[in-house]
Amino acid sequence: MTKKGQRMLGAMDRATNLWHIPNVGRAKGRVIRRLIDRHRPTRAVEIGSLLGYSAILIAGSLPAGGRLICIEANDYLAKFVKANVAEAGLASRVKVVVGDALRAIPLLPGRFDLVFIDARKEDYLDYLRQLEARLTADALVIADNTGVFRKDVAPYLEYVRDPAGPWDSREYDFGDDCMEVSVRKV
Protein backbone atom coordinates (compact mmCIF):
# COMPACT_ATOMS: atom_id res chain seq x y z
CA MET A 1 0.00 0.00 0.00
CA THR A 2 1.38 3.40 -0.96
CA LYS A 3 1.67 6.23 1.59
CA LYS A 4 -0.81 8.22 -0.50
CA GLY A 5 -3.21 5.27 -0.42
CA GLN A 6 -2.89 4.99 3.36
CA ARG A 7 -3.54 8.72 3.75
CA MET A 8 -6.61 8.49 1.51
CA LEU A 9 -8.02 5.56 3.50
CA GLY A 10 -7.45 7.47 6.74
CA ALA A 11 -9.19 10.56 5.39
CA MET A 12 -12.06 8.45 4.07
CA ASP A 13 -12.40 6.68 7.45
CA ARG A 14 -12.70 10.04 9.21
CA ALA A 15 -15.20 11.39 6.67
CA THR A 16 -17.37 8.29 6.66
CA ASN A 17 -17.51 8.23 10.48
CA LEU A 18 -18.48 11.89 10.56
CA TRP A 19 -21.12 11.61 7.82
CA HIS A 20 -22.24 8.02 8.56
CA ILE A 21 -21.44 6.75 5.07
CA PRO A 22 -21.28 2.94 4.89
CA ASN A 23 -17.71 1.92 4.27
CA VAL A 24 -15.57 -1.20 4.55
CA GLY A 25 -13.50 0.44 7.28
CA ARG A 26 -10.33 -0.50 9.12
CA ALA A 27 -11.29 -3.81 10.75
CA LYS A 28 -12.63 -5.38 7.57
CA GLY A 29 -9.78 -3.74 5.66
CA ARG A 30 -7.18 -5.55 7.79
CA VAL A 31 -8.85 -8.90 7.02
CA ILE A 32 -9.05 -8.12 3.30
CA ARG A 33 -5.35 -7.15 3.21
CA ARG A 34 -4.37 -10.38 5.02
CA LEU A 35 -6.46 -12.44 2.59
CA ILE A 36 -4.81 -10.72 -0.38
CA ASP A 37 -1.36 -11.27 1.14
CA ARG A 38 -2.15 -14.97 1.65
CA HIS A 39 -3.79 -15.69 -1.73
CA ARG A 40 -1.74 -13.28 -3.91
CA PRO A 41 -4.47 -12.51 -6.50
CA THR A 42 -3.50 -10.44 -9.54
CA ARG A 43 -6.83 -9.94 -11.41
CA ALA A 44 -9.62 -8.62 -9.24
CA VAL A 45 -13.14 -7.37 -9.81
CA GLU A 46 -15.14 -5.27 -7.38
CA ILE A 47 -18.91 -5.05 -7.68
CA GLY A 48 -20.11 -1.84 -6.05
CA SER A 49 -17.54 0.84 -5.26
CA LEU A 50 -19.39 3.73 -3.56
CA LEU A 51 -16.55 6.29 -3.04
CA GLY A 52 -13.58 4.02 -3.78
CA TYR A 53 -12.46 3.00 -0.27
CA SER A 54 -12.37 -0.72 -1.04
CA ALA A 55 -10.93 -0.02 -4.51
CA ILE A 56 -7.97 1.79 -2.92
CA LEU A 57 -7.63 -0.93 -0.29
CA ILE A 58 -7.70 -3.79 -2.81
CA ALA A 59 -5.61 -2.16 -5.57
CA GLY A 60 -3.05 -0.99 -3.03
CA SER A 61 -2.77 -4.50 -1.56
CA LEU A 62 -2.48 -6.44 -4.83
CA PRO A 63 1.00 -7.66 -5.75
CA ALA A 64 3.04 -5.79 -8.36
CA GLY A 65 1.29 -5.95 -11.72
CA GLY A 66 -2.10 -6.60 -10.10
CA ARG A 67 -5.18 -4.98 -11.64
CA LEU A 68 -8.68 -4.22 -10.37
CA ILE A 69 -11.86 -3.61 -12.34
CA CYS A 70 -14.54 -1.74 -10.38
CA ILE A 71 -18.16 -1.88 -11.48
CA GLU A 72 -20.25 1.00 -10.14
CA ALA A 73 -23.85 1.51 -11.26
CA ASN A 74 -24.02 5.19 -10.29
CA ASP A 75 -22.21 7.49 -12.74
CA TYR A 76 -21.81 10.22 -10.11
CA LEU A 77 -20.22 7.83 -7.60
CA ALA A 78 -18.00 6.33 -10.32
CA LYS A 79 -16.46 9.79 -10.77
CA PHE A 80 -15.62 9.86 -7.06
CA VAL A 81 -14.06 6.42 -7.34
CA LYS A 82 -11.87 7.51 -10.26
CA ALA A 83 -10.83 10.73 -8.50
CA ASN A 84 -10.09 9.03 -5.17
CA VAL A 85 -8.16 6.18 -6.80
CA ALA A 86 -6.11 8.74 -8.77
CA GLU A 87 -5.45 10.79 -5.62
CA ALA A 88 -4.20 7.59 -3.95
CA GLY A 89 -1.74 7.10 -6.84
CA LEU A 90 -3.42 3.92 -8.07
CA ALA A 91 -5.11 5.05 -11.30
CA SER A 92 -2.89 2.84 -13.45
CA ARG A 93 -4.03 -0.26 -11.52
CA VAL A 94 -7.78 0.43 -11.49
CA LYS A 95 -10.36 0.57 -14.25
CA VAL A 96 -13.82 1.86 -13.37
CA VAL A 97 -16.75 0.52 -15.38
CA VAL A 98 -20.03 2.42 -15.07
CA GLY A 99 -23.16 0.33 -15.35
CA ASP A 100 -25.37 -2.34 -13.86
CA ALA A 101 -23.13 -5.19 -12.77
CA LEU A 102 -25.41 -7.91 -14.13
CA ARG A 103 -25.02 -6.36 -17.58
CA ALA A 104 -21.36 -5.40 -17.23
CA ILE A 105 -19.98 -8.71 -15.91
CA PRO A 106 -20.49 -10.66 -19.18
CA LEU A 107 -18.53 -7.96 -21.03
CA LEU A 108 -15.45 -8.09 -18.79
CA PRO A 109 -12.32 -9.52 -20.40
CA GLY A 110 -10.26 -12.37 -18.95
CA ARG A 111 -10.34 -14.42 -15.79
CA PHE A 112 -10.31 -13.32 -12.16
CA ASP A 113 -8.83 -14.65 -8.94
CA LEU A 114 -10.43 -12.16 -6.52
CA VAL A 115 -14.01 -10.87 -6.34
CA PHE A 116 -15.26 -8.30 -3.86
CA ILE A 117 -19.06 -8.00 -3.75
CA ASP A 118 -20.68 -4.97 -2.13
CA ALA A 119 -23.61 -3.91 -4.31
CA ARG A 120 -27.33 -4.73 -4.45
CA LYS A 121 -27.61 -7.40 -1.76
CA GLU A 122 -30.40 -9.46 -3.34
CA ASP A 123 -28.19 -9.91 -6.44
CA TYR A 124 -25.10 -11.36 -4.69
CA LEU A 125 -25.79 -14.89 -5.90
CA ASP A 126 -26.45 -13.69 -9.46
CA TYR A 127 -23.14 -11.77 -9.49
CA LEU A 128 -21.26 -14.86 -8.37
CA ARG A 129 -22.99 -17.18 -10.82
CA GLN A 130 -22.19 -14.85 -13.71
CA LEU A 131 -18.53 -14.78 -12.71
CA GLU A 132 -18.02 -18.42 -11.70
CA ALA A 133 -17.03 -19.75 -15.12
CA ARG A 134 -14.39 -17.02 -15.35
CA LEU A 135 -12.82 -17.54 -11.95
CA THR A 136 -9.50 -19.30 -11.46
CA ALA A 137 -9.32 -22.65 -9.68
CA ASP A 138 -8.37 -21.09 -6.33
CA ALA A 139 -10.40 -17.88 -6.61
CA LEU A 140 -11.19 -15.82 -3.52
CA VAL A 141 -14.65 -14.23 -3.16
CA ILE A 142 -15.37 -11.69 -0.43
CA ALA A 143 -18.99 -10.67 0.14
CA ASP A 144 -19.53 -7.65 2.40
CA ASN A 145 -22.52 -6.86 4.65
CA THR A 146 -23.65 -10.45 5.08
CA GLY A 147 -24.60 -9.77 8.69
CA VAL A 148 -26.63 -6.59 8.37
CA PHE A 149 -28.36 -7.85 5.22
CA ARG A 150 -28.48 -11.56 6.11
CA LYS A 151 -32.06 -11.95 4.91
CA ASP A 152 -31.29 -10.35 1.52
CA VAL A 153 -28.12 -12.43 0.98
CA ALA A 154 -29.56 -15.71 2.32
CA PRO A 155 -29.59 -17.46 -1.11
CA TYR A 156 -25.96 -16.44 -1.63
CA LEU A 157 -24.92 -17.75 1.80
CA GLU A 158 -26.80 -21.01 1.27
CA TYR A 159 -24.97 -21.53 -2.03
CA VAL A 160 -21.40 -20.79 -0.86
CA ARG A 161 -21.88 -22.73 2.39
CA ASP A 162 -23.23 -25.89 0.73
CA PRO A 163 -20.70 -28.60 1.68
CA ALA A 164 -21.33 -30.38 -1.62
CA GLY A 165 -20.79 -27.16 -3.59
CA PRO A 166 -17.64 -25.69 -5.13
CA TRP A 167 -16.80 -23.32 -2.24
CA ASP A 168 -15.12 -23.45 1.16
CA SER A 169 -16.72 -20.56 2.99
CA ARG A 170 -16.21 -18.80 6.30
CA GLU A 171 -17.97 -15.94 8.00
CA TYR A 172 -15.94 -13.14 9.60
CA ASP A 173 -17.96 -11.41 12.32
CA PHE A 174 -17.19 -7.77 13.12
CA GLY A 175 -19.84 -7.29 15.80
CA ASP A 176 -22.08 -4.92 13.87
CA ASP A 177 -21.74 -6.72 10.54
CA CYS A 178 -20.14 -9.72 8.80
CA MET A 179 -18.18 -10.63 5.67
CA GLU A 180 -18.42 -14.02 3.98
CA VAL A 181 -15.09 -15.20 2.56
CA SER A 182 -15.23 -18.09 0.10
CA VAL A 183 -12.37 -19.90 -1.62
CA ARG A 184 -13.01 -22.13 -4.60
CA LYS A 185 -12.24 -25.76 -3.83
CA VAL A 186 -9.35 -27.07 -5.87
C-alpha positions in Angstrom: 0.0 0.0 0.0 1.4 3.4 -1.0 1.7 6.2 1.6 -0.8 8.2 -0.5 -3.2 5.3 -0.4 -2.9 5.0 3.4 -3.5 8.7 3.8 -6.6 8.5 1.5 -8.0 5.6 3.5 -7.4 7.5 6.7 -9.2 10.6 5.4 -12.1 8.5 4.1 -12.4 6.7 7.5 -12.7 10.0 9.2 -15.2 11.4 6.7 -17.4 8.3 6.7 -17.5 8.2 10.5 -18.5 11.9 10.6 -21.1 11.6 7.8 -22.2 8.0 8.6 -21.4 6.8 5.1 -21.3 2.9 4.9 -17.7 1.9 4.3 -15.6 -1.2 4.6 -13.5 0.4 7.3 -10.3 -0.5 9.1 -11.3 -3.8 10.8 -12.6 -5.4 7.6 -9.8 -3.7 5.7 -7.2 -5.6 7.8 -8.8 -8.9 7.0 -9.0 -8.1 3.3 -5.3 -7.2 3.2 -4.4 -10.4 5.0 -6.5 -12.4 2.6 -4.8 -10.7 -0.4 -1.4 -11.3 1.1 -2.1 -15.0 1.7 -3.8 -15.7 -1.7 -1.7 -13.3 -3.9 -4.5 -12.5 -6.5 -3.5 -10.4 -9.5 -6.8 -9.9 -11.4 -9.6 -8.6 -9.2 -13.1 -7.4 -9.8 -15.1 -5.3 -7.4 -18.9 -5.0 -7.7 -20.1 -1.8 -6.1 -17.5 0.8 -5.3 -19.4 3.7 -3.6 -16.6 6.3 -3.0 -13.6 4.0 -3.8 -12.5 3.0 -0.3 -12.4 -0.7 -1.0 -10.9 0.0 -4.5 -8.0 1.8 -2.9 -7.6 -0.9 -0.3 -7.7 -3.8 -2.8 -5.6 -2.2 -5.6 -3.1 -1.0 -3.0 -2.8 -4.5 -1.6 -2.5 -6.4 -4.8 1.0 -7.7 -5.8 3.0 -5.8 -8.4 1.3 -6.0 -11.7 -2.1 -6.6 -10.1 -5.2 -5.0 -11.6 -8.7 -4.2 -10.4 -11.9 -3.6 -12.3 -14.5 -1.7 -10.4 -18.2 -1.9 -11.5 -20.2 1.0 -10.1 -23.8 1.5 -11.3 -24.0 5.2 -10.3 -22.2 7.5 -12.7 -21.8 10.2 -10.1 -20.2 7.8 -7.6 -18.0 6.3 -10.3 -16.5 9.8 -10.8 -15.6 9.9 -7.1 -14.1 6.4 -7.3 -11.9 7.5 -10.3 -10.8 10.7 -8.5 -10.1 9.0 -5.2 -8.2 6.2 -6.8 -6.1 8.7 -8.8 -5.5 10.8 -5.6 -4.2 7.6 -4.0 -1.7 7.1 -6.8 -3.4 3.9 -8.1 -5.1 5.1 -11.3 -2.9 2.8 -13.5 -4.0 -0.3 -11.5 -7.8 0.4 -11.5 -10.4 0.6 -14.3 -13.8 1.9 -13.4 -16.7 0.5 -15.4 -20.0 2.4 -15.1 -23.2 0.3 -15.3 -25.4 -2.3 -13.9 -23.1 -5.2 -12.8 -25.4 -7.9 -14.1 -25.0 -6.4 -17.6 -21.4 -5.4 -17.2 -20.0 -8.7 -15.9 -20.5 -10.7 -19.2 -18.5 -8.0 -21.0 -15.4 -8.1 -18.8 -12.3 -9.5 -20.4 -10.3 -12.4 -18.9 -10.3 -14.4 -15.8 -10.3 -13.3 -12.2 -8.8 -14.7 -8.9 -10.4 -12.2 -6.5 -14.0 -10.9 -6.3 -15.3 -8.3 -3.9 -19.1 -8.0 -3.8 -20.7 -5.0 -2.1 -23.6 -3.9 -4.3 -27.3 -4.7 -4.5 -27.6 -7.4 -1.8 -30.4 -9.5 -3.3 -28.2 -9.9 -6.4 -25.1 -11.4 -4.7 -25.8 -14.9 -5.9 -26.5 -13.7 -9.5 -23.1 -11.8 -9.5 -21.3 -14.9 -8.4 -23.0 -17.2 -10.8 -22.2 -14.8 -13.7 -18.5 -14.8 -12.7 -18.0 -18.4 -11.7 -17.0 -19.7 -15.1 -14.4 -17.0 -15.4 -12.8 -17.5 -11.9 -9.5 -19.3 -11.5 -9.3 -22.7 -9.7 -8.4 -21.1 -6.3 -10.4 -17.9 -6.6 -11.2 -15.8 -3.5 -14.6 -14.2 -3.2 -15.4 -11.7 -0.4 -19.0 -10.7 0.1 -19.5 -7.7 2.4 -22.5 -6.9 4.7 -23.6 -10.5 5.1 -24.6 -9.8 8.7 -26.6 -6.6 8.4 -28.4 -7.8 5.2 -28.5 -11.6 6.1 -32.1 -11.9 4.9 -31.3 -10.4 1.5 -28.1 -12.4 1.0 -29.6 -15.7 2.3 -29.6 -17.5 -1.1 -26.0 -16.4 -1.6 -24.9 -17.8 1.8 -26.8 -21.0 1.3 -25.0 -21.5 -2.0 -21.4 -20.8 -0.9 -21.9 -22.7 2.4 -23.2 -25.9 0.7 -20.7 -28.6 1.7 -21.3 -30.4 -1.6 -20.8 -27.2 -3.6 -17.6 -25.7 -5.1 -16.8 -23.3 -2.2 -15.1 -23.5 1.2 -16.7 -20.6 3.0 -16.2 -18.8 6.3 -18.0 -15.9 8.0 -15.9 -13.1 9.6 -18.0 -11.4 12.3 -17.2 -7.8 13.1 -19.8 -7.3 15.8 -22.1 -4.9 13.9 -21.7 -6.7 10.5 -20.1 -9.7 8.8 -18.2 -10.6 5.7 -18.4 -14.0 4.0 -15.1 -15.2 2.6 -15.2 -18.1 0.1 -12.4 -19.9 -1.6 -13.0 -22.1 -4.6 -12.2 -25.8 -3.8 -9.3 -27.1 -5.9 
